[in-house]
Amino acid sequence: MKRIFARFVDFLRLDSLFPWQEHWATKNRRHYDFRVISRLSRIAPQVFPGKRIDDVTWSDLCMDDVFRKLDRTTSLIGSQYLYGLMRFSVAETGTLENRLAAIKSLGDSAEGDERYHAALISLKNVPVSPLTRLLLERRALVEINKRYVYGWSLLPIIGLSIGLAFGGKALFGITLILILINFIASRLFEQLVESDNSDLYHVLQLVSGAKILREALGNKEYLDSETALPELSDITAMRRKLFALSLNQGHPNLMVSNAAYLLNLLFNYDALLYCIFRGYIQKRIPLLASCLHMVGKSDAYISVARYLKNTSYCRPSITTRPTLEFEACVHPLIEKCVPNSLSLSSKSALLTGSNMSGKSTLLRTIGVNFVLGRSLFFCHAKSAVLPAGEVMTSINRTDVMSESTSLYMAELLRLKEILEASFKSDSASIFLIDEIYRGTNTVERIASSSAVLRQLSSQSVCLVTTHDVELSELLNDSYQLWHFAETGDVERPFDFKLKAGLNSERNAIKLMERVGYPAIIVDEARALANVSGKA
């Protein structure tokens, strides 16, 4: 008898719902809807330790594109968790060290254990929004009167019994009436509970995947202390209790699906299941939320581990001093990126050079690696030292026609936000500013820039691109001068190498000549430059 029951359970088992033999992709090619992917970090920021990176900085650094580069998650839950990890900057070295150690440990464990694949693939297409609303926003499931539902479910039994007692015609007629009544009742039930009934099925999918994942994790705890793993016994008991939810009209086995359809026609089976399990699930929200975190975090950690496996990186040092150092730093989105090194201690940097020479790219390179270093504890460099404060940028400032905001006004408002943040900060931060106040006249631009930059560098590290070399004289006590130079080669006009000091080379007019400007214009430009002492 036990063997027959075991075969029956195996025939109906929920495992058959999921294609577990798929393989992880090396890089996700899914459509990215960042309104969905960012949702967990917005509705449940308490899940992620650290300080949230502001929207302007995230956009200036093109971090959505960096996320796409890193993302190798299998489930949408994992994608949301990875996004949340990247979006919050952590200052505590111990927390970051434990996080990276957990990433490596979990990545190594998942490499040869098919159970990790099976658990995450089983949750690949599970919608996350209903789960987060239920488990994190604690939205209560719609309550319906159990007595009516139970009574309605008993009514068909009574009716069929009467029909059997009075013969075939009575049985046929009563059955048709019951089907009609239950059809109307089931439509009313669907309108009443809306999506809550399908949410119960999503909970079952989550518990089933979490059970496999928890079995794979075994007695190992996460090396970081951010997440307490749910007990396997609790997950197993819940999955066993929720087994009946899998026997619904959406079951992949045709016999089970048809049987559930007939049960719903005769006994309002869906409403009956909803009443039975609604209260049970509502009381176990904390356990289910813990399962959600475990799945999301595991998927995110494995994703990062797979990315790092084929990437050169270093673990940064974090200091409370206003210090920023990078050796051979590169941008992860640029193929064959020219590595650059920079060392600033108690001083900030003015970056000069022609347009397209690499100034803005360097700002983004530093910003991206700061975000990765302070969230996932790795940088694309040989070595890195980062301050313990936050990062803020002003790079993509433009006219905002819909808000009647000029370029200069947009710059004013953004730099005011950065100034206010510097006043409130207890730790040294990084401020990245591209061509400060370029939307106004030269005299006022230099005067305003000097006053603002002096304040920003008082306890933080500020990197500013500018064409106004006069700022180097006004700020020589607090800023170092760095530059990018032209090569004079038409085919490769810039080498994209950062160099210390003021650019002593003058190749701009030489390039005009080499690309074919008329000789009369080139000669006049060279003569004027010689007269003014700038060439």
Number of C-alpha atoms within 10 A of each C-alpha: 6 7 8 9 10 12 12 11 12 12 13 20 16 20 15 14 15 18 11 17 10 11 11 14 10 12 16 15 10 7 6 12 8 12 9 13 21 18 18 25 21 12 13 13 16 10 16 19 17 18 15 19 16 14 10 16 21 19 14 19 24 15 20 15 13 16 15 17 14 21 23 26 29 26 23 22 30 30 27 23 30 29 23 25 24 22 26 23 25 25 23 14 16 10 19 22 18 17 21 21 17 21 27 19 17 22 23 14 15 20 13 10 11 14 18 28 21 21 26 27 22 25 24 18 14 18 14 22 16 19 22 19 15 22 22 18 12 14 13 12 18 13 13 15 8 14 10 10 21 16 10 18 19 13 15 21 14 11 17 19 13 14 18 15 11 11 10 11 11 16 18 14 12 19 18 14 15 20 18 14 16 22 17 13 17 19 10 12 19 14 10 14 16 12 13 19 21 14 18 23 17 19 21 24 24 24 24 23 25 29 25 20 22 24 15 17 19 9 11 11 12 21 17 17 12 13 14 13 18 19 15 18 11 12 20 18 11 20 22 13 13 23 15 14 21 20 19 21 19 15 19 16 16 11 12 17 17 15 14 20 18 14 15 21 22 23 23 27 19 21 22 16 17 23 18 14 16 18 12 13 20 16 10 12 15 15 18 25 19 18 24 25 20 23 27 22 23 26 31 29 27 27 25 20 25 23 17 16 11 8 11 11 19 17 20 26 18 20 18 14 18 24 23 27 18 23 17 14 25 27 23 18 14 10 8 9 12 15 19 19 17 17 14 18 12 16 21 30 25 26 30 26 21 15 10 13 20 21 25 19 16 23 22 22 21 25 25 26 25 25 24 21 27 32 24 22 25 24 27 27 21 17 18 26 20 26 24 25 25 26 26 27 27 22 23 15 24 14 15 12 9 6 7 9 13 15 17 17 18 19 23 16 11 18 22 13 13 20 17 12 16 24 11 8 14 12 17 25 26 28 26 26 25 20 21 27 23 18 18 13 9 12 8 11 15 20 12 13 20 18 12 15 24 17 15 23 24 16 22 26 29 28 26 26 22 23 15 17 16 11 18 20 11 16 20 14 11 18 25 18 21 21 24 24 24 23 18 19 14 14 8 10 16 18 14 22 17 22 17 13 15 18 16 10 11 15 16 16 17 17 18 17 17 12 11 9 13 10 11 8 13 17 13 11 15 15 13 12 14 11 10 8 8 10 16
